[in-house]
Amino acid sequence: MRGKALVKKKIYQFSTGYDVPSILFFAGFFLHELSVLIDASMWAYSADDAMTPLGFFAKIIRFTAYGLFLLKILYDCKIGSRNVYFIYATVGIIGLAFIGSRNPQVVFYLLIMIAALGISDRTLLLSAIISQGFMLLVTVGFSMAGVIENFVIADNKGRVREFLGFVWTTNAPIIFFFVTLQFIYLKKGRLNVINTGIILFFAYMLFVFTDSKAAFAVSFAAPLFFLLFSSLIEKGRVARAFKWLIIALPWILAAVTIMIHKMYNKHNALLFKLNVILSKRLEYGHSAIHKYGIHLFGQRMNWVGYSIGKTEFTSEYNFVDCSYLNLLLEYGVLFLVLLLTLYSVIIYKAYKSGKYYAVWIAVFILLFGTTEPRLFNLTYNPLILLAFASLDIKLNKT
């Protein structure tokens, strides 16, 4: 096997070992996350969409990252006979989704997925948490210090929301939520009162500045859940009792959320109230289903949502926040089936490896996906790559 020489490192309390393919992936994913978060912030923002110096820099390091992923694949691509049909199916479905949606991002994500084969889960998440944590800290800190613009809006409900250096007000809280999940994963689900308190403090402060309710709710609930139920989570009794229900959870949530959007009727008191609570998400999703339809291989979508310079509702607004419906509309039925399979694979691998904390982390991501389009978005959510990374699977009785 190539890449025998190991480089041993210890970063904080997280010990890990790197061979050459792991180093290539670690560096590539670090640069990728750095670049996409620069693009999602005021560091690269231009009111007229012109290329800024930092935007150009972000593009250079992103394509450098793609080059490192390609080198990793050429150097050591661990598909293996057990995974070959799964990988072929993934490549084929994503290829069809690209043809339907004309969105090249899905092809670059495929490159990263294949590069993640054989990479340890800790290497993957350590790379992500360092880059995401760094960009979150620097962007929010410099915006508060006035180095970059901290855009502020007040909506018609009187809510004052700060962007904290990003191009939309929910970006910072959502990044923080996924950084929190990665931290919990690296800690193997074992939180203490001190680090839980720190997480809750920053989650609350981000809520005060941005008024991002959904991100705050999950950022608050997740660490409390792992703190209060750490013993039950580690033993896995509850997880094992509901094993097949949790493995099926991606499919259940997809079916329920898509059906609710399709059935939405403003004359139904319950659905109307739910739509108000969800800031008209049901209304926009229902409209999108009827306007664009659902296709097997997806379709080209020009999503128009809120961002800097687009903070007021217009008749062009068509964004769908529910991940399940958003991905179904843009990439098609086959792609959604693939995505749900990937999350079921992650959960199944977590069971087989005895990492019950990973099972519950996946549950939080899937629940968050009902109101936020982050199930397949590596800018925020690197945990989807656990379907391809190694979780040190062993045969447990589950």
C-alpha positions, -999 to 999 in steps of 0.1 A, spaced: 0 0 0 13 35 -9 17 63 16 31 40 44 50 68 62 28 83 89 30 118 101 18 118 137 2 150 151 -19 161 180 -41 191 176 -55 201 210 -69 169 224 -77 153 191 -50 127 182 -48 116 146 -23 100 121 -18 111 85 -5 92 55 1 109 22 -35 105 8 -49 119 41 -25 149 40 -37 157 4 -74 154 14 -69 174 47 -52 202 28 -77 201 0 -107 202 22 -93 229 44 -87 251 13 -121 243 -1 -140 253 31 -118 285 33 -126 295 -2 -164 289 -1 -167 308 32 -148 337 18 -173 338 -11 -202 337 15 -189 367 34 -182 404 29 -145 396 23 -154 388 -14 -187 408 -17 -193 433 -45 -225 451 -50 -223 448 -88 -211 412 -87 -177 422 -100 -146 400 -91 -129 414 -60 -92 406 -51 -103 383 -23 -129 368 -45 -102 360 -71 -80 346 -43 -109 324 -31 -113 310 -66 -76 302 -69 -75 283 -37 -107 265 -45 -93 251 -77 -61 243 -59 -83 223 -36 -98 204 -65 -63 197 -78 -54 182 -44 -85 161 -44 -76 148 -79 -41 140 -67 -55 121 -38 -77 100 -61 -48 93 -85 -25 85 -56 -48 62 -37 -85 57 -45 -99 31 -22 -131 21 -39 -129 -16 -31 -150 -44 -45 -177 -39 -19 -182 -2 -28 -178 -3 -66 -215 -5 -75 -224 21 -50 -198 45 -64 -209 38 -100 -245 45 -91 -235 77 -73 -215 89 -104 -243 80 -127 -270 97 -107 -250 128 -101 -241 129 -138 -278 129 -147 -285 155 -120 -259 177 -136 -274 173 -171 -308 182 -157 -299 211 -134 -269 225 -153 -253 232 -119 -216 224 -120 -213 225 -82 -228 189 -80 -199 176 -102 -173 192 -79 -190 177 -49 -188 143 -66 -150 149 -69 -148 156 -32 -170 125 -23 -147 102 -43 -116 118 -27 -131 111 8 -130 73 2 -106 58 27 -102 90 47 -109 87 84 -139 105 98 -116 124 122 -93 137 95 -123 149 75 -140 167 104 -107 181 119 -100 198 85 -135 212 84 -137 224 119 -104 243 118 -113 261 85 -149 268 94 -141 278 130 -113 301 118 -135 318 91 -164 322 115 -142 337 142 -124 361 119 -154 372 99 -177 379 129 -148 395 148 -137 418 120 -173 428 113 -179 437 149 -146 457 149 -157 475 117 -129 462 94 -155 447 71 -192 458 68 -217 444 92 -249 449 72 -280 455 93 -317 452 83 -350 458 101 -380 439 87 -417 448 87 -421 429 120 -396 452 137 -368 425 139 -333 440 137 -309 415 122 -272 418 117 -252 399 90 -220 397 111 -198 400 80 -217 374 59 -239 379 29 -270 368 48 -280 370 84 -284 332 90 -250 323 77 -230 327 109 -255 308 132 -258 279 107 -220 276 104 -218 277 142 -244 249 144 -224 226 121 -191 235 139 -209 225 171 -219 192 156 -183 185 144 -170 194 179 -194 170 195 -184 143 170 -147 148 177 -155 146 214 -173 113 208 -205 128 221 -190 135 256 -196 171 266 -191 186 300 -208 216 317 -180 240 307 -179 234 270 -217 231 269 -220 264 286 -196 280 261 -215 266 232 -249 278 246 -235 313 253 -222 318 217 -254 303 203 -275 328 223 -253 357 213 -256 348 176 -294 346 181 -294 381 197 -276 396 168 -292 377 139 -326 366 153 -321 332 135 -346 311 153 -342 277 137 -304 277 139 -306 289 175 -331 261 184 -308 233 171 -276 249 183 -292 251 218 -308 217 218 -279 196 204 -253 203 232 -279 200 259 -290 167 245 -255 153 245 -248 167 280 -279 154 296 -281 120 279 -244 112 274 -246 79 293 -276 67 273 -260 78 240 -228 60 247 -245 28 257 -267 30 226 -297 13 241 -322 39 229 -305 41 195 -305 3 191 -342 1 201 -352 24 173 -325 14 148 -345 7 117 -368 37 124 -338 60 126 -322 45 95 -355 52 77 -357 87 91 -343 105 60 -371 89 39 -398 96 64 -389 133 68 -386 137 30 -420 121 24 -437 141 52 -422 175 44 -427 173 6 -463 161 11 -470 190 36 -457 215 10 -477 199 -17 -509 199 4 -506 235 17 -538 254 15 -542 289 31 -578 280 39 -566 251 62 -563 267 96 -536 243 108 -514 246 77 -519 284 76 -507 287 112 -478 265 105 -469 285 74 -469 317 95 -446 301 121 -423 289 93 -421 324 77 -441 314 46 -419 284 38 -449 262 30 -464 288 7 -432 292 -13 -427 255 -15 -462 248 -26 -459 275 -53 -426 261 -65 -441 226 -69 -469 239 -91 -448 264 -110 -417 242 -118 -430 206 -114 -410 176 -103 -386 159 -128 -367 126 -127 -333 143 -135 -340 178 -122 -341 211 -139 -322 243 -142 -333 266 -113 -325 302 -108 -331 306 -71 -340 341 -60 -338 346 -23 -327 371 3 -291 384 5 -274 417 8 -291 441 -16 -322 418 -18 -338 421 17 -373 430 6 -398 405 -9 -403 408 -46 -425 389 -70 -393 371 -83 -387 355 -49 -389 317 -54 -365 302 -28 -374 269 -11 -358 265 23 -368 229 29 -337 208 19 -358 178 7 -380 198 -16 -352 222 -27 -330 193 -39 -360 174 -54 -369 204 -75 -334 213 -87 -317 178 -90 -347 155 -95 -362 123 -80 -332 101 -86 -308 125 -69 -331 128 -39 -332 90 -36 -294 90 -37 -291 117 -10 -316 99 13 -296 67 7 -264 85 17 -278 96 50 -292 61 57 -257 48 49 -241 73 74 -265 61 101 -260 24 93 -222 29 94 -225 47 127 -244 17 142 -219 -8 128 -190 12 143 -207 16 176 -205 54 173 -240 61 186 -233 98 190 -229 99 152 -264 85 149 -279 113 169 -258 140 151 -273 127 118 -308 130 134 -302 167 142 -290 174 107 -320 156 91 -344 176 114 -327 209 106 -330 200 69 -368 203 71 -365 241 73 -330 249 60 -314 238 26 -281 224 41 -284 186 36 -262 188 5 -242 220 10 -205 215 19 -201 252 26 -218 244 59 -223 207 62 -192 184 57 -209 156 76 -225 142 44 -190 130 34 -192 105 63 -211 83 38 -177 79 20 -152 83 48 -140 55 70 -157 51 104 -136 21 115 -165 -2 109 -166 -33 131 -193 -59 134 -213 -51 165 -245 -67 176 -270 -40 170 
